[in-house]
């Protein structure tokens, strides 16, 4: 299965070591727009409001059930984050990948919406 990461699981970030046994596939962006905000300095929230926000930039990895179980613990799935498949694209190719969306209802209307999460 494929996983799309947009925050601290990306290469160079502090949770990336959890993907050390995963295969990097490509950098990609979401086909649909989603709001992504950085309320807390250390990690972004992707909000499940398709069609709002930006085409979010991230990375795609091929993972197995063992890695998914570890990531579910990190993300607090299903209490803090939910996950489902979205379409991502890279170099004109589209694929389905799992990603994590925050469960908390966030009023993002007056917040800066991000295309990419970068380290400070």
C-alpha positions in Angstrom: 0.0 0.0 0.0 1.1 3.6 -0.5 1.2 6.3 2.1 1.3 10.0 1.5 3.1 12.0 4.2 3.0 15.8 4.5 4.5 16.6 7.9 6.9 15.2 10.4 7.2 11.9 8.6 8.8 13.5 5.6 12.5 13.0 5.0 14.6 15.3 7.2 11.9 15.6 9.9 12.0 14.1 13.4 9.5 11.2 12.8 11.0 10.1 9.5 12.9 7.2 11.2 9.6 5.4 11.5 9.7 5.0 7.7 13.3 3.7 7.5 12.0 0.3 6.3 9.6 1.8 3.8 10.4 2.3 0.2 10.4 6.0 -1.0 8.3 6.2 -4.2 8.2 9.9 -5.1 7.5 13.4 -4.1 3.9 14.2 -4.9 1.0 16.7 -4.5 -2.6 16.0 -3.7 -4.8 15.9 -6.7 -7.6 17.7 -4.8 -7.1 20.7 -2.6 -7.2 20.3 1.2 -6.7 22.8 4.0 -3.4 22.3 5.9 -2.6 24.5 8.9 0.2 24.8 11.3 -1.5 25.8 14.6 1.2 24.1 16.7 4.7 24.9 15.6 5.9 21.4 15.4 3.4 19.6 13.2 0.7 20.4 10.6 -2.9 19.4 10.5 -4.4 18.2 7.3 -8.2 18.8 7.3 -10.6 16.6 5.5 -12.4 19.3 3.5 -11.8 18.3 -0.1 -11.8 21.2 -2.5 -10.7 23.8 0.0 -7.2 25.1 0.6 -4.2 24.0 -1.5 -2.7 21.1 -3.4 -0.6 19.8 -0.6 3.0 18.8 -1.2 4.5 15.7 0.4 6.1 12.3 -0.2 4.8 8.9 -1.1 6.1 5.7 0.5 5.3 2.0 0.0 4.5 0.5 3.4 3.3 -2.7 4.9 0.8 -3.5 7.7 3.6 -3.5 10.3 4.6 0.1 9.4 1.0 1.2 9.2 0.3 -0.2 12.8 3.3 1.8 14.1 2.1 5.0 12.3 -1.4 4.5 13.7 0.0 4.6 17.2 2.0 7.8 16.4 -1.0 9.5 14.8 -3.4 8.4 17.6 -5.6 6.6 15.0 -8.6 6.6 15.1 -9.1 9.0 18.1 -6.9 12.0 17.0 -6.5 11.3 13.3 -8.5 9.4 10.8 -7.1 8.0 7.6 -8.3 7.2 4.1 -7.2 7.0 0.6 -6.7 10.1 -1.6 -5.4 10.6 -5.0 -1.9 12.1 -5.3 0.0 13.0 -8.5 3.6 13.1 -9.6 5.0 13.8 -13.0 1.5 13.3 -14.6 1.0 9.9 -12.9 -1.8 9.5 -10.3 -2.0 6.9 -7.5 -4.1 6.2 -4.5 -2.4 6.6 -1.1 -3.4 6.6 2.5 -3.0 9.8 4.4 -3.9 11.0 7.9 -6.5 13.7 8.5 -7.0 15.4 11.9 -10.3 14.6 13.6 -10.6 17.8 15.5 -12.9 20.4 14.0 -10.6 23.3 13.2 -12.0 26.7 12.1 -9.4 27.3 9.4 -11.1 30.2 7.7 -8.8 32.9 9.3 -5.7 30.8 9.3 -2.8 30.6 6.8 -3.3 27.6 4.6 -0.1 25.8 3.6 1.0 24.0 0.5 4.0 22.6 2.2 5.2 22.0 5.8 8.8 23.1 6.3 11.0 23.0 9.3 11.7 26.2 11.1 
